[in-house]
Amino acid sequence: MERELSCDLLCEHCGSWFRSPLQFGYPEAFFDLAKETTTTTCPFCGNRSTYARERMRFRRRNSDGSVSIIGGETRF
């Protein structure tokens, strides 16, 4: 059983993954709403990053504690 789905964004400046402040229930809705002009601030370096499919991943935490990665790279 699925418990949590979160969107992570890869900072285009420092290369760190961080949790997006925009969260949606499923990836398709996120891609429809978060366009290239949508930006957010990286909590690690303070620079602004744009949302782009190639810099996004979704993590699904299951009820057994395991994590599945949907898209993006698997590194944390």
PQR file of N, CA, C, O and H, with PARSE charges and radii, in Angstrom:
ATOM      1  N   MET A   1       0.839  -1.181   0.000 -0.4000 1.5000
ATOM      2  CA  MET A   1       0.000   0.000   0.000 -0.0000 2.0000
ATOM      3  C   MET A   1       0.888   1.250   0.000  0.5500 1.7000
ATOM      4  O   MET A   1       1.846   1.326   0.769 -0.5500 1.4000
ATOM      5  N   GLU A   2       0.578   2.224  -0.853 -0.4000 1.5000
ATOM      6  CA  GLU A   2       1.356   3.457  -0.944 -0.0000 2.0000
ATOM      7  C   GLU A   2       0.994   4.398   0.196  0.5500 1.7000
ATOM      8  O   GLU A   2      -0.160   4.474   0.617 -0.5500 1.4000
ATOM      9  H   GLU A   2      -0.200   2.163  -1.478  0.4000 1.0000
ATOM     10  N   ARG A   3       1.997   5.109   0.684 -0.4000 1.5000
ATOM     11  CA  ARG A   3       1.752   6.012   1.791 -0.0000 2.0000
ATOM     12  C   ARG A   3       2.052   7.458   1.444  0.5500 1.7000
ATOM     13  O   ARG A   3       1.295   8.344   1.843 -0.5500 1.4000
ATOM     14  H   ARG A   3       2.935   5.047   0.342  0.4000 1.0000
ATOM     15  N   GLU A   4       3.107   7.727   0.730 -0.4000 1.5000
ATOM     16  CA  GLU A   4       3.499   9.113   0.481 -0.0000 2.0000
ATOM     17  C   GLU A   4       4.170   9.227  -0.879  0.5500 1.7000
ATOM     18  O   GLU A   4       4.982   8.379  -1.251 -0.5500 1.4000
ATOM     19  H   GLU A   4       3.721   7.008   0.406  0.4000 1.0000
ATOM     20  N   LEU A   5       3.831  10.273  -1.616 -0.4000 1.5000
ATOM     21  CA  LEU A   5       4.490  10.577  -2.881 -0.0000 2.0000
ATOM     22  C   LEU A   5       5.002  11.998  -2.775  0.5500 1.7000
ATOM     23  O   LEU A   5       4.227  12.917  -2.511 -0.5500 1.4000
ATOM     24  H   LEU A   5       3.172  10.962  -1.313  0.4000 1.0000
ATOM     25  N   SER A   6       6.304  12.193  -2.980 -0.4000 1.5000
ATOM     26  CA  SER A   6       6.857  13.542  -2.901 -0.0000 2.0000
ATOM     27  C   SER A   6       7.690  13.831  -4.135  0.5500 1.7000
ATOM     28  O   SER A   6       8.288  12.933  -4.728 -0.5500 1.4000
ATOM     29  H   SER A   6       6.933  11.446  -3.194  0.4000 1.0000
ATOM     30  N   CYS A   7       7.717  15.102  -4.512 -0.4000 1.5000
ATOM     31  CA  CYS A   7       8.473  15.542  -5.676 -0.0000 2.0000
ATOM     32  C   CYS A   7       9.775  16.179  -5.207  0.5500 1.7000
ATOM     33  O   CYS A   7       9.778  17.013  -4.301 -0.5500 1.4000
ATOM     34  H   CYS A   7       7.231  15.831  -4.031  0.4000 1.0000
ATOM     35  N   ASP A   8      10.882  15.777  -5.831 -0.4000 1.5000
ATOM     36  CA  ASP A   8      12.191  16.372  -5.569 -0.0000 2.0000
ATOM     37  C   ASP A   8      12.648  17.100  -6.820  0.5500 1.7000
ATOM     38  O   ASP A   8      12.301  16.718  -7.938 -0.5500 1.4000
ATOM     39  H   ASP A   8      10.880  15.099  -6.567  0.4000 1.0000
ATOM     40  N   LEU A   9      13.422  18.142  -6.624 -0.4000 1.5000
ATOM     41  CA  LEU A   9      13.962  18.928  -7.727 -0.0000 2.0000
ATOM     42  C   LEU A   9      15.481  18.949  -7.605  0.5500 1.7000
ATOM     43  O   LEU A   9      16.017  19.078  -6.504 -0.5500 1.4000
ATOM     44  H   LEU A   9      13.704  18.453  -5.716  0.4000 1.0000
ATOM     45  N   LEU A  10      16.173  18.824  -8.733 -0.4000 1.5000
ATOM     46  CA  LEU A  10      17.629  18.890  -8.774 -0.0000 2.0000
ATOM     47  C   LEU A  10      18.037  20.332  -9.043  0.5500 1.7000
ATOM     48  O   LEU A  10      17.659  20.903 -10.065 -0.5500 1.4000
ATOM     49  H   LEU A  10      15.738  18.719  -9.627  0.4000 1.0000
ATOM     50  N   CYS A  11      18.809  20.926  -8.130 -0.4000 1.5000
ATOM     51  CA  CYS A  11      19.260  22.309  -8.302 -0.0000 2.0000
ATOM     52  C   CYS A  11      20.192  22.385  -9.506  0.5500 1.7000
ATOM     53  O   CYS A  11      21.158  21.628  -9.601 -0.5500 1.4000
ATOM     54  H   CYS A  11      19.116  20.462  -7.299  0.4000 1.0000
ATOM     55  N   GLU A  12      19.901  23.294 -10.416 -0.4000 1.5000
ATOM     56  CA  GLU A  12      20.729  23.444 -11.617 -0.0000 2.0000
ATOM     57  C   GLU A  12      22.041  24.158 -11.323  0.5500 1.7000
ATOM     58  O   GLU A  12      22.900  24.243 -12.201 -0.5500 1.4000
ATOM     59  H   GLU A  12      19.117  23.909 -10.339  0.4000 1.0000
ATOM     60  N   HIS A  13      22.214  24.672 -10.110 -0.4000 1.5000
ATOM     61  CA  HIS A  13      23.433  25.395  -9.746 -0.0000 2.0000
ATOM     62  C   HIS A  13      24.405  24.534  -8.936  0.5500 1.7000
ATOM     63  O   HIS A  13      25.577  24.420  -9.294 -0.5500 1.4000
ATOM     64  H   HIS A  13      21.516  24.603  -9.397  0.4000 1.0000
ATOM     65  N   CYS A  14      23.922  23.926  -7.841 -0.4000 1.5000
ATOM     66  CA  CYS A  14      24.831  23.167  -6.971 -0.0000 2.0000
ATOM     67  C   CYS A  14      24.697  21.651  -7.126  0.5500 1.7000
ATOM     68  O   CYS A  14      25.533  20.910  -6.607 -0.5500 1.4000
ATOM     69  H   CYS A  14      22.969  24.018  -7.550  0.4000 1.0000
ATOM     70  N   GLY A  15      23.661  21.174  -7.830 -0.4000 1.5000
ATOM     71  CA  GLY A  15      23.503  19.744  -8.070 -0.0000 2.0000
ATOM     72  C   GLY A  15      22.906  18.955  -6.923  0.5500 1.7000
ATOM     73  O   GLY A  15      22.983  17.726  -6.922 -0.5500 1.4000
ATOM     74  H   GLY A  15      22.983  21.777  -8.251  0.4000 1.0000
ATOM     75  N   SER A  16      22.309  19.629  -5.941 -0.4000 1.5000
ATOM     76  CA  SER A  16      21.688  18.941  -4.810 -0.0000 2.0000
ATOM     77  C   SER A  16      20.215  18.664  -5.101  0.5500 1.7000
ATOM     78  O   SER A  16      19.537  19.483  -5.723 -0.5500 1.4000
ATOM     79  H   SER A  16      22.247  20.627  -5.942  0.4000 1.0000
ATOM     80  N   TRP A  17      19.722  17.507  -4.650 -0.4000 1.5000
ATOM     81  CA  TRP A  17      18.300  17.200  -4.718 -0.0000 2.0000
ATOM     82  C   TRP A  17      17.633  17.779  -3.478  0.5500 1.7000
ATOM     83  O   TRP A  17      18.184  17.684  -2.382 -0.5500 1.4000
ATOM     84  H   TRP A  17      20.272  16.842  -4.145  0.4000 1.0000
ATOM     85  N   PHE A  18      16.455  18.378  -3.633 -0.4000 1.5000
ATOM     86  CA  PHE A  18      15.695  18.855  -2.484 -0.0000 2.0000
ATOM     87  C   PHE A  18      14.210  18.688  -2.746  0.5500 1.7000
ATOM     88  O   PHE A  18      13.773  18.631  -3.895 -0.5500 1.4000
ATOM     89  H   PHE A  18      16.007  18.455  -4.523  0.4000 1.0000
ATOM     90  N   ARG A  19      13.439  18.612  -1.674 -0.4000 1.5000
ATOM     91  CA  ARG A  19      11.992  18.427  -1.800 -0.0000 2.0000
ATOM     92  C   ARG A  19      11.360  19.709  -2.321  0.5500 1.7000
ATOM     93  O   ARG A  19      11.614  20.799  -1.808 -0.5500 1.4000
ATOM     94  H   ARG A  19      13.794  18.658  -0.740  0.4000 1.0000
ATOM     95  N   SER A  20      10.541  19.559  -3.337 -0.4000 1.5000
ATOM     96  CA  SER A  20       9.849  20.699  -3.920 -0.0000 2.0000
ATOM     97  C   SER A  20       8.800  21.229  -2.951  0.5500 1.7000
ATOM     98  O   SER A  20       8.115  20.443  -2.297 -0.5500 1.4000
ATOM     99  H   SER A  20      10.334  18.674  -3.753  0.4000 1.0000
ATOM    100  N   PRO A  21       8.661  22.561  -2.847 -0.5600 1.5000
ATOM    101  CA  PRO A  21       7.588  23.109  -2.025  0.2800 2.0000
ATOM    102  C   PRO A  21       6.216  22.881  -2.660  0.5500 1.7000
ATOM    103  O   PRO A  21       5.199  22.982  -1.974 -0.5500 1.4000
ATOM    104  N   LEU A  22       6.172  22.575  -3.961 -0.4000 1.5000
ATOM    105  CA  LEU A  22       4.928  22.233  -4.654 -0.0000 2.0000
ATOM    106  C   LEU A  22       4.775  20.721  -4.646  0.5500 1.7000
ATOM    107  O   LEU A  22       5.635  20.011  -5.169 -0.5500 1.4000
ATOM    108  H   LEU A  22       6.998  22.493  -4.518  0.4000 1.0000
ATOM    109  N   GLN A  23       3.706  20.222  -4.067 -0.4000 1.5000
ATOM    110  CA  GLN A  23       3.459  18.780  -3.993 -0.0000 2.0000
ATOM    111  C   GLN A  23       2.075  18.469  -4.547  0.5500 1.7000
ATOM    112  O   GLN A  23       1.110  19.185  -4.279 -0.5500 1.4000
ATOM    113  H   GLN A  23       3.007  20.798  -3.642  0.4000 1.0000
ATOM    114  N   PHE A  24       1.992  17.398  -5.320 -0.4000 1.5000
ATOM    115  CA  PHE A  24       0.738  16.961  -5.911 -0.0000 2.0000
ATOM    116  C   PHE A  24       0.612  15.460  -5.721  0.5500 1.7000
ATOM    117  O   PHE A  24       1.587  14.783  -5.393 -0.5500 1.4000
ATOM    118  H   PHE A  24       2.776  16.816  -5.538  0.4000 1.0000
ATOM    119  N   GLY A  25      -0.583  14.947  -5.926 -0.4000 1.5000
ATOM    120  CA  GLY A  25      -0.846  13.536  -5.684 -0.0000 2.0000
ATOM    121  C   GLY A  25      -0.225  12.569  -6.670  0.5500 1.7000
ATOM    122  O   GLY A  25       0.016  11.413  -6.325 -0.5500 1.4000
ATOM    123  H   GLY A  25      -1.374  15.497  -6.192  0.4000 1.0000
ATOM    124  N   TYR A  26       0.042  13.015  -7.896 -0.4000 1.5000
ATOM    125  CA  TYR A  26       0.608  12.111  -8.892 -0.0000 2.0000
ATOM    126  C   TYR A  26       1.437  12.911  -9.893  0.5500 1.7000
ATOM    127  O   TYR A  26       1.145  14.085 -10.119 -0.5500 1.4000
ATOM    128  H   TYR A  26      -0.154  13.955  -8.176  0.4000 1.0000
ATOM    129  N   PRO A  27       2.463  12.310 -10.500 -0.5600 1.5000
ATOM    130  CA  PRO A  27       3.396  13.036 -11.370  0.2800 2.0000
ATOM    131  C   PRO A  27       2.745  13.763 -12.539  0.5500 1.7000
ATOM    132  O   PRO A  27       3.164  14.872 -12.871 -0.5500 1.4000
ATOM    133  N   GLU A  28       1.732  13.174 -13.174 -0.4000 1.5000
ATOM    134  CA  GLU A  28       1.122  13.807 -14.342 -0.0000 2.0000
ATOM    135  C   GLU A  28       0.542  15.179 -14.006  0.5500 1.7000
ATOM    136  O   GLU A  28       0.678  16.115 -14.794 -0.5500 1.4000
ATOM    137  H   GLU A  28       1.392  12.273 -12.904  0.4000 1.0000
ATOM    138  N   ALA A  29      -0.099  15.307 -12.855 -0.4000 1.5000
ATOM    139  CA  ALA A  29      -0.651  16.606 -12.440 -0.0000 2.0000
ATOM    140  C   ALA A  29       0.465  17.610 -12.223  0.5500 1.7000
ATOM    141  O   ALA A  29       0.323  18.786 -12.555 -0.5500 1.4000
ATOM    142  H   ALA A  29      -0.210  14.547 -12.215  0.4000 1.0000
ATOM    143  N   PHE A  30       1.563  17.153 -11.672 -0.4000 1.5000
ATOM    144  CA  PHE A  30       2.680  18.050 -11.421 -0.0000 2.0000
ATOM    145  C   PHE A  30       3.249  18.578 -12.729  0.5500 1.7000
ATOM    146  O   PHE A  30       3.514  19.773 -12.855 -0.5500 1.4000
ATOM    147  H   PHE A  30       1.678  16.197 -11.402  0.4000 1.0000
ATOM    148  N   PHE A  31       3.439  17.684 -13.712 -0.4000 1.5000
ATOM    149  CA  PHE A  31       3.983  18.104 -15.003 -0.0000 2.0000
ATOM    150  C   PHE A  31       3.039  19.059 -15.719  0.5500 1.7000
ATOM    151  O   PHE A  31       3.490  19.942 -16.449 -0.5500 1.4000
ATOM    152  H   PHE A  31       3.223  16.713 -13.610  0.4000 1.0000
ATOM    153  N   ASP A  32       1.732  18.894 -15.519 -0.4000 1.5000
ATOM    154  CA  ASP A  32       0.762  19.795 -16.132 -0.0000 2.0000
ATOM    155  C   ASP A  32       0.820  21.189 -15.518  0.5500 1.7000
ATOM    156  O   ASP A  32       0.610  22.178 -16.220 -0.5500 1.4000
ATOM    157  H   ASP A  32       1.366  18.177 -14.926  0.4000 1.0000
ATOM    158  N   LEU A  33       1.098  21.282 -14.230 -0.4000 1.5000
ATOM    159  CA  LEU A  33       1.040  22.561 -13.524 -0.0000 2.0000
ATOM    160  C   LEU A  33       2.390  23.257 -13.366  0.5500 1.7000
ATOM    161  O   LEU A  33       2.456  24.486 -13.386 -0.5500 1.4000
ATOM    162  H   LEU A  33       1.268  20.478 -13.660  0.4000 1.0000
ATOM    163  N   ALA A  34       3.447  22.501 -13.212 -0.4000 1.5000
ATOM    164  CA  ALA A  34       4.775  23.098 -13.022 -0.0000 2.0000
ATOM    165  C   ALA A  34       5.456  23.234 -14.377  0.5500 1.7000
ATOM    166  O   ALA A  34       5.903  22.243 -14.956 -0.5500 1.4000
ATOM    167  H   ALA A  34       3.394  21.502 -13.196  0.4000 1.0000
ATOM    168  N   LYS A  35       5.530  24.419 -14.865 -0.4000 1.5000
ATOM    169  CA  LYS A  35       6.114  24.681 -16.184 -0.0000 2.0000
ATOM    170  C   LYS A  35       7.529  25.225 -16.025  0.5500 1.7000
ATOM    171  O   LYS A  35       7.983  25.496 -14.913 -0.5500 1.4000
ATOM    172  H   LYS A  35       5.167  25.224 -14.395  0.4000 1.0000
ATOM    173  N   GLU A  36       8.217  25.379 -17.154 -0.4000 1.5000
ATOM    174  CA  GLU A  36       9.594  25.881 -17.146 -0.0000 2.0000
ATOM    175  C   GLU A  36       9.721  27.254 -16.482  0.5500 1.7000
ATOM    176  O   GLU A  36      10.800  27.608 -16.004 -0.5500 1.4000
ATOM    177  H   GLU A  36       7.849  25.158 -18.057  0.4000 1.0000
ATOM    178  N   THR A  37       8.644  28.024 -16.446 -0.4000 1.5000
ATOM    179  CA  THR A  37       8.717  29.357 -15.846 -0.0000 2.0000
ATOM    180  C   THR A  37       8.534  29.319 -14.333  0.5500 1.7000
ATOM    181  O   THR A  37       8.717  30.336 -13.665 -0.5500 1.4000
ATOM    182  H   THR A  37       7.768  27.737 -16.834  0.4000 1.0000
ATOM    183  N   THR A  38       8.177  28.162 -13.785 -0.4000 1.5000
ATOM    184  CA  THR A  38       8.016  28.020 -12.344 -0.0000 2.0000
ATOM    185  C   THR A  38       9.394  27.835 -11.720  0.5500 1.7000
ATOM    186  O   THR A  38      10.169  26.982 -12.153 -0.5500 1.4000
ATOM    187  H   THR A  38       8.028  27.335 -14.328  0.4000 1.0000
ATOM    188  N   THR A  39       9.695  28.637 -10.701 -0.4000 1.5000
ATOM    189  CA  THR A  39      10.999  28.544 -10.042 -0.0000 2.0000
ATOM    190  C   THR A  39      10.830  28.374  -8.541  0.5500 1.7000
ATOM    191  O   THR A  39       9.773  28.666  -7.981 -0.5500 1.4000
ATOM    192  H   THR A  39       9.065  29.329 -10.349  0.4000 1.0000
ATOM    193  N   THR A  40      11.875  27.905  -7.908 -0.4000 1.5000
ATOM    194  CA  THR A  40      11.919  27.797  -6.457 -0.0000 2.0000
ATOM    195  C   THR A  40      13.363  27.987  -6.006  0.5500 1.7000
ATOM    196  O   THR A  40      14.287  27.866  -6.810 -0.5500 1.4000
ATOM    197  H   THR A  40      12.734  27.668  -8.363  0.4000 1.0000
ATOM    198  N   THR A  41      13.557  28.281  -4.740 -0.4000 1.5000
ATOM    199  CA  THR A  41      14.892  28.519  -4.194 -0.0000 2.0000
ATOM    200  C   THR A  41      15.465  27.243  -3.604  0.5500 1.7000
ATOM    201  O   THR A  41      14.801  26.553  -2.830 -0.5500 1.4000
ATOM    202  H   THR A  41      12.806  28.379  -4.087  0.4000 1.0000
ATOM    203  N   CYS A  42      16.690  26.934  -3.967 -0.4000 1.5000
ATOM    204  CA  CYS A  42      17.394  25.772  -3.424 -0.0000 2.0000
ATOM    205  C   CYS A  42      17.746  26.051  -1.959  0.5500 1.7000
ATOM    206  O   CYS A  42      18.334  27.091  -1.659 -0.5500 1.4000
ATOM    207  H   CYS A  42      17.230  27.495  -4.596  0.4000 1.0000
ATOM    208  N   PRO A  43      17.397  25.142  -1.045 -0.5600 1.5000
ATOM    209  CA  PRO A  43      17.725  25.355   0.366  0.2800 2.0000
ATOM    210  C   PRO A  43      19.213  25.185   0.677  0.5500 1.7000
ATOM    211  O   PRO A  43      19.662  25.558   1.760 -0.5500 1.4000
ATOM    212  N   PHE A  44      19.976  24.628  -0.259 -0.4000 1.5000
ATOM    213  CA  PHE A  44      21.402  24.393  -0.029 -0.0000 2.0000
ATOM    214  C   PHE A  44      22.273  25.564  -0.466  0.5500 1.7000
ATOM    215  O   PHE A  44      23.176  25.971   0.265 -0.5500 1.4000
ATOM    216  H   PHE A  44      19.611  24.325  -1.140  0.4000 1.0000
ATOM    217  N   CYS A  45      22.006  26.115  -1.667 -0.4000 1.5000
ATOM    218  CA  CYS A  45      22.871  27.191  -2.172 -0.0000 2.0000
ATOM    219  C   CYS A  45      22.160  28.541  -2.275  0.5500 1.7000
ATOM    220  O   CYS A  45      22.814  29.569  -2.453 -0.5500 1.4000
ATOM    221  H   CYS A  45      21.272  25.785  -2.261  0.4000 1.0000
ATOM    222  N   GLY A  46      20.825  28.550  -2.166 -0.4000 1.5000
ATOM    223  CA  GLY A  46      20.079  29.803  -2.200 -0.0000 2.0000
ATOM    224  C   GLY A  46      19.774  30.332  -3.592  0.5500 1.7000
ATOM    225  O   GLY A  46      19.140  31.380  -3.720 -0.5500 1.4000
ATOM    226  H   GLY A  46      20.293  27.715  -2.022  0.4000 1.0000
ATOM    227  N   ASN A  47      20.210  29.636  -4.643 -0.4000 1.5000
ATOM    228  CA  ASN A  47      19.923  30.069  -6.011 -0.0000 2.0000
ATOM    229  C   ASN A  47      18.545  29.591  -6.447  0.5500 1.7000
ATOM    230  O   ASN A  47      18.011  28.623  -5.907 -0.5500 1.4000
ATOM    231  H   ASN A  47      20.725  28.785  -4.539  0.4000 1.0000
ATOM    232  N   ARG A  48      17.977  30.282  -7.433 -0.4000 1.5000
ATOM    233  CA  ARG A  48      16.680  29.908  -7.991 -0.0000 2.0000
ATOM    234  C   ARG A  48      16.885  28.836  -9.053  0.5500 1.7000
ATOM    235  O   ARG A  48      17.817  28.921  -9.853 -0.5500 1.4000
ATOM    236  H   ARG A  48      18.411  31.068  -7.872  0.4000 1.0000
ATOM    237  N   SER A  49      16.017  27.830  -9.063 -0.4000 1.5000
ATOM    238  CA  SER A  49      16.036  26.772 -10.071 -0.0000 2.0000
ATOM    239  C   SER A  49      14.668  26.681 -10.720  0.5500 1.7000
ATOM    240  O   SER A  49      13.643  26.854 -10.061 -0.5500 1.4000
ATOM    241  H   SER A  49      15.260  27.761  -8.414  0.4000 1.0000
ATOM    242  N   THR A  50      14.658  26.407 -12.020 -0.4000 1.5000
ATOM    243  CA  THR A  50      13.393  26.229 -12.731 -0.0000 2.0000
ATOM    244  C   THR A  50      12.998  24.757 -12.698  0.5500 1.7000
ATOM    245  O   THR A  50      13.847  23.869 -12.628 -0.5500 1.4000
ATOM    246  H   THR A  50      15.491  26.266 -12.556  0.4000 1.0000
ATOM    247  N   TYR A  51      11.697  24.523 -12.749 -0.4000 1.5000
ATOM    248  CA  TYR A  51      11.185  23.161 -12.817 -0.0000 2.0000
ATOM    249  C   TYR A  51      11.308  22.673 -14.249  0.5500 1.7000
ATOM    250  O   TYR A  51      10.857  23.346 -15.176 -0.5500 1.4000
ATOM    251  H   TYR A  51      11.007  25.245 -12.806  0.4000 1.0000
ATOM    252  N   ALA A  52      11.904  21.528 -14.436 -0.4000 1.5000
ATOM    253  CA  ALA A  52      12.017  20.888 -15.742 -0.0000 2.0000
ATOM    254  C   ALA A  52      11.971  19.382 -15.510  0.5500 1.7000
ATOM    255  O   ALA A  52      12.524  18.882 -14.531 -0.5500 1.4000
ATOM    256  H   ALA A  52      12.271  20.981 -13.683  0.4000 1.0000
ATOM    257  N   ARG A  53      11.315  18.668 -16.405 -0.4000 1.5000
ATOM    258  CA  ARG A  53      11.174  17.214 -16.255 -0.0000 2.0000
ATOM    259  C   ARG A  53      12.496  16.508 -15.995  0.5500 1.7000
ATOM    260  O   ARG A  53      12.572  15.596 -15.171 -0.5500 1.4000
ATOM    261  H   ARG A  53      10.865  19.074 -17.200  0.4000 1.0000
ATOM    262  N   GLU A  54      13.531  16.933 -16.699 -0.4000 1.5000
ATOM    263  CA  GLU A  54      14.817  16.246 -16.558 -0.0000 2.0000
ATOM    264  C   GLU A  54      15.481  16.495 -15.208  0.5500 1.7000
ATOM    265  O   GLU A  54      16.452  15.817 -14.873 -0.5500 1.4000
ATOM    266  H   GLU A  54      13.469  17.673 -17.368  0.4000 1.0000
ATOM    267  N   ARG A  55      14.983  17.451 -14.426 -0.4000 1.5000
ATOM    268  CA  ARG A  55      15.539  17.733 -13.097 -0.0000 2.0000
ATOM    269  C   ARG A  55      14.533  17.431 -11.991  0.5500 1.7000
ATOM    270  O   ARG A  55      14.650  17.951 -10.881 -0.5500 1.4000
ATOM    271  H   ARG A  55      14.194  18.002 -14.698  0.4000 1.0000
ATOM    272  N   MET A  56      13.544  16.590 -12.294 -0.4000 1.5000
ATOM    273  CA  MET A  56      12.540  16.238 -11.296 -0.0000 2.0000
ATOM    274  C   MET A  56      12.505  14.729 -11.101  0.5500 1.7000
ATOM    275  O   MET A  56      12.739  13.964 -12.036 -0.5500 1.4000
ATOM    276  H   MET A  56      13.449  16.168 -13.195  0.4000 1.0000
ATOM    277  N   ARG A  57      12.210  14.311  -9.873 -0.4000 1.5000
ATOM    278  CA  ARG A  57      11.972  12.901  -9.586 -0.0000 2.0000
ATOM    279  C   ARG A  57      10.886  12.824  -8.524  0.5500 1.7000
ATOM    280  O   ARG A  57      10.656  13.780  -7.784 -0.5500 1.4000
ATOM    281  H   ARG A  57      12.019  14.933  -9.113  0.4000 1.0000
ATOM    282  N   PHE A  58      10.232  11.691  -8.460 -0.4000 1.5000
ATOM    283  CA  PHE A  58       9.198  11.461  -7.464 -0.0000 2.0000
ATOM    284  C   PHE A  58       9.598  10.268  -6.619  0.5500 1.7000
ATOM    285  O   PHE A  58      10.007   9.226  -7.132 -0.5500 1.4000
ATOM    286  H   PHE A  58      10.419  10.915  -9.062  0.4000 1.0000
ATOM    287  N   ARG A  59       9.472  10.442  -5.319 -0.4000 1.5000
ATOM    288  CA  ARG A  59       9.776   9.365  -4.370 -0.0000 2.0000
ATOM    289  C   ARG A  59       8.466   8.893  -3.759  0.5500 1.7000
ATOM    290  O   ARG A  59       7.655   9.693  -3.291 -0.5500 1.4000
ATOM    291  H   ARG A  59       9.140  11.288  -4.902  0.4000 1.0000
ATOM    292  N   ARG A  60       8.279   7.602  -3.774 -0.4000 1.5000
ATOM    293  CA  ARG A  60       7.087   7.010  -3.162 -0.0000 2.0000
ATOM    294  C   ARG A  60       7.537   6.183  -1.974  0.5500 1.7000
ATOM    295  O   ARG A  60       8.290   5.220  -2.120 -0.5500 1.4000
ATOM    296  H   ARG A  60       8.937   6.952  -4.154  0.4000 1.0000
ATOM    297  N   ARG A  61       7.065   6.569  -0.787 -0.4000 1.5000
ATOM    298  CA  ARG A  61       7.386   5.803   0.422 -0.0000 2.0000
ATOM    299  C   ARG A  61       6.194   4.898   0.707  0.5500 1.7000
ATOM    300  O   ARG A  61       5.070   5.367   0.886 -0.5500 1.4000
ATOM    301  H   ARG A  61       6.453   7.351  -0.668  0.4000 1.0000
ATOM    302  N   ASN A  62       6.453   3.611   0.747 -0.4000 1.5000
ATOM    303  CA  ASN A  62       5.411   2.619   0.962 -0.0000 2.0000
ATOM    304  C   ASN A  62       5.186   2.376   2.447  0.5500 1.7000
ATOM    305  O   ASN A  62       6.001   2.771   3.281 -0.5500 1.4000
ATOM    306  H   ASN A  62       7.366   3.230   0.601  0.4000 1.0000
ATOM    307  N   SER A  63       4.087   1.732   2.766 -0.4000 1.5000
ATOM    308  CA  SER A  63       3.748   1.494   4.170 -0.0000 2.0000
ATOM    309  C   SER A  63       4.778   0.615   4.877  0.5500 1.7000
ATOM    310  O   SER A  63       4.881   0.649   6.103 -0.5500 1.4000
ATOM    311  H   SER A  63       3.425   1.411   2.088  0.4000 1.0000
ATOM    312  N   ASP A  64       5.545  -0.176   4.112 -0.4000 1.5000
ATOM    313  CA  ASP A  64       6.577  -1.004   4.737 -0.0000 2.0000
ATOM    314  C   ASP A  64       7.897  -0.252   4.921  0.5500 1.7000
ATOM    315  O   ASP A  64       8.881  -0.826   5.388 -0.5500 1.4000
ATOM    316  H   ASP A  64       5.461  -0.204   3.116  0.4000 1.0000
ATOM    317  N   GLY A  65       7.917   1.048   4.550 -0.4000 1.5000
ATOM    318  CA  GLY A  65       9.102   1.875   4.733 -0.0000 2.0000
ATOM    319  C   GLY A  65      10.022   1.924   3.529  0.5500 1.7000
ATOM    320  O   GLY A  65      10.970   2.709   3.510 -0.5500 1.4000
ATOM    321  H   GLY A  65       7.117   1.514   4.171  0.4000 1.0000
ATOM    322  N   SER A  66       9.761   1.099   2.521 -0.4000 1.5000
ATOM    323  CA  SER A  66      10.608   1.109   1.327 -0.0000 2.0000
ATOM    324  C   SER A  66      10.316   2.345   0.481  0.5500 1.7000
ATOM    325  O   SER A  66       9.229   2.917   0.554 -0.5500 1.4000
ATOM    326  H   SER A  66       8.991   0.461   2.536  0.4000 1.0000
ATOM    327  N   VAL A  67      11.303   2.752  -0.326 -0.4000 1.5000
ATOM    328  CA  VAL A  67      11.167   3.939  -1.168 -0.0000 2.0000
ATOM    329  C   VAL A  67      11.338   3.535  -2.623  0.5500 1.7000
ATOM    330  O   VAL A  67      12.296   2.846  -2.974 -0.5500 1.4000
ATOM    331  H   VAL A  67      12.187   2.288  -0.385  0.4000 1.0000
ATOM    332  N   SER A  68      10.407   3.964  -3.466 -0.4000 1.5000
ATOM    333  CA  SER A  68      10.494   3.743  -4.906 -0.0000 2.0000
ATOM    334  C   SER A  68      10.740   5.084  -5.567  0.5500 1.7000
ATOM    335  O   SER A  68      10.127   6.083  -5.194 -0.5500 1.4000
ATOM    336  H   SER A  68       9.629   4.523  -3.180  0.4000 1.0000
ATOM    337  N   ILE A  69      11.638   5.116  -6.553 -0.4000 1.5000
ATOM    338  CA  ILE A  69      11.932   6.340  -7.293 -0.0000 2.0000
ATOM    339  C   ILE A  69      11.209   6.275  -8.628  0.5500 1.7000
ATOM    340  O   ILE A  69      11.289   5.271  -9.336 -0.5500 1.4000
ATOM    341  H   ILE A  69      12.136   4.304  -6.857  0.4000 1.0000
ATOM    342  N   ILE A  70      10.506   7.345  -8.971 -0.4000 1.5000
ATOM    343  CA  ILE A  70       9.806   7.440 -10.245 -0.0000 2.0000
ATOM    344  C   ILE A  70      10.447   8.580 -11.013  0.5500 1.7000
ATOM    345  O   ILE A  70      10.224   9.744 -10.681 -0.5500 1.4000
ATOM    346  H   ILE A  70      10.442   8.161  -8.396  0.4000 1.0000
ATOM    347  N   GLY A  71      11.226   8.278 -12.016 -0.4000 1.5000
ATOM    348  CA  GLY A  71      11.893   9.307 -12.806 -0.0000 2.0000
ATOM    349  C   GLY A  71      13.095   9.884 -12.084  0.5500 1.7000
ATOM    350  O   GLY A  71      13.295   9.634 -10.895 -0.5500 1.4000
ATOM    351  H   GLY A  71      11.407   7.332 -12.286  0.4000 1.0000
ATOM    352  N   GLY A  72      13.890  10.652 -12.799 -0.4000 1.5000
ATOM    353  CA  GLY A  72      15.070  11.276 -12.204 -0.0000 2.0000
ATOM    354  C   GLY A  72      16.115  10.252 -11.806  0.5500 1.7000
ATOM    355  O   GLY A  72      15.993   9.069 -12.123 -0.5500 1.4000
ATOM    356  H   GLY A  72      13.728  10.856 -13.765  0.4000 1.0000
ATOM    357  N   GLU A  73      17.126  10.706 -11.121 -0.4000 1.5000
ATOM    358  CA  GLU A  73      18.189   9.817 -10.670 -0.0000 2.0000
ATOM    359  C   GLU A  73      17.858   9.279  -9.294  0.5500 1.7000
ATOM    360  O   GLU A  73      17.041   9.852  -8.573 -0.5500 1.4000
ATOM    361  H   GLU A  73      17.225  11.667 -10.864  0.4000 1.0000
ATOM    362  N   THR A  74      18.489   8.183  -8.936 -0.4000 1.5000
ATOM    363  CA  THR A  74      18.180   7.537  -7.663 -0.0000 2.0000
ATOM    364  C   THR A  74      19.065   8.002  -6.519  0.5500 1.7000
ATOM    365  O   THR A  74      18.878   7.563  -5.384 -0.5500 1.4000
ATOM    366  H   THR A  74      19.152   7.718  -9.522  0.4000 1.0000
ATOM    367  N   ARG A  75      20.011   8.868  -6.786 -0.4000 1.5000
ATOM    368  CA  ARG A  75      20.891   9.317  -5.700 -0.0000 2.0000
ATOM    369  C   ARG A  75      20.170  10.332  -4.814  0.5500 1.7000
ATOM    370  O   ARG A  75      19.300  11.075  -5.269 -0.5500 1.4000
ATOM    371  H   ARG A  75      20.162   9.224  -7.708  0.4000 1.0000
ATOM    372  N   PHE A  76      20.553  10.344  -3.545 -0.4000 1.5000
ATOM    373  CA  PHE A  76      19.957  11.292  -2.592 -0.0000 2.0000
ATOM    374  C   PHE A  76      21.003  12.275  -2.157  0.5500 1.7000
ATOM    375  O   PHE A  76      20.719  13.164  -1.355 -0.5500 1.4000
ATOM    376  H   PHE A  76      21.260   9.741  -3.175  0.4000 1.0000
TER
END
